[in-house]
């Protein structure tokens, strides 16, 4: 599965730390203007990761944020460090 480009590092970090679960709205914010089919595909990958991580299914259309980022190969530690660097250089320059 091809993972879309994130809309912004800031948005990726905010979504991760502000949401225990992700629904369609949060996924669309994270990846920008993607369609329903791609969102469904991303959710299915996240659900498979939830099963591998033994995370209980919440029902409905929401997925675990931690499992989703893992499934989509979004390293929150790297994203957070990059976001801090962006903030530092914007403030310093």
Secondary structure as UniProt FT lines:
FT   HELIX           9..18
FT   STRAND          21..22
FT   HELIX           24..31
FT   HELIX           36..53
FT   TURN            60..61
FT   STRAND          63..64
FT   HELIX           65..71
FT   TURN            72..73
FT   HELIX           76..92
//
